[in-house]
Amino acid sequence: MNQQEESERLRGENHELREALHLVQEELSRVKEALRVALARIEELEKPREPPEFVKGNVKKRPAEEKLPARETGGQA
């Protein structure tokens, strides 16, 4: 193989590798975006949730010393 043939072969190989690189970069971009979306969703799910104001108003806290009545055991003594 002479120098010109070798040069043409290398140019063709270079072109193929550049195309493959472009495809890999596109896939990497898609994966990065999917990861960004997933991380944002994880952060949203991990945030502590406060109940809405209308729910907060319905919740009555019992004093610490007040206890619930003991449950019956279903007639067993």
C-alpha positions in Angstrom: 0.0 0.0 0.0 1.5 3.3 -1.0 1.4 6.5 1.0 -1.7 7.9 -0.9 -3.8 4.8 -0.3 -2.8 4.7 3.4 -3.8 8.4 3.7 -7.2 7.7 2.1 -7.7 4.7 4.4 -6.9 6.7 7.4 -9.2 9.6 6.3 -12.0 7.1 5.9 -11.3 5.6 9.3 -11.2 9.1 10.8 -14.5 9.9 9.3 -16.1 6.7 10.7 -14.7 7.4 14.1 -16.0 11.0 14.1 -19.5 9.7 13.2 -19.3 7.2 16.0 -18.1 9.9 18.4 -21.0 12.1 17.4 -23.5 9.3 18.1 -22.0 8.6 21.5 -22.1 12.3 22.4 -25.8 12.4 21.5 -26.5 9.4 23.7 -24.4 10.8 26.5 -26.5 14.0 26.3 -29.7 12.0 26.5 -28.5 10.1 29.5 -27.4 13.2 31.3 -30.8 14.8 30.8 -32.5 11.6 32.1 -30.2 11.7 35.1 -31.0 15.3 35.7 -34.7 14.6 35.7 -34.3 11.6 37.9 -32.2 13.5 40.5 -34.7 16.3 40.5 -37.5 13.8 41.1 -35.5 12.2 43.9 -35.0 15.5 45.6 -38.7 16.3 45.3 -39.6 13.0 46.9 -37.1 13.4 49.7 -38.4 16.9 50.7 -40.3 16.8 54.0 -44.0 17.4 53.4 -46.0 19.9 55.4 -49.7 19.2 55.5 -51.9 22.0 53.9 -53.2 24.6 56.3 -56.8 23.3 56.3 -55.5 19.9 57.5 -53.3 21.5 60.2 -56.3 23.3 61.6 -58.2 19.9 62.0 -55.4 18.2 63.9 -55.7 18.6 67.7 -52.7 17.5 69.7 -53.3 15.8 73.0 -51.3 16.9 76.1 -48.5 14.5 77.0 -50.1 13.4 80.2 -53.5 12.6 78.6 -53.6 9.0 77.4 -55.9 7.1 75.2 -58.3 4.7 77.0 -57.1 1.1 77.0 -58.6 -1.0 74.3 -60.8 -3.9 75.3 -59.5 -7.4 74.7 -62.7 -8.7 73.1 -64.3 -10.2 76.2 -61.3 -12.1 77.4 -60.3 -11.6 81.0 
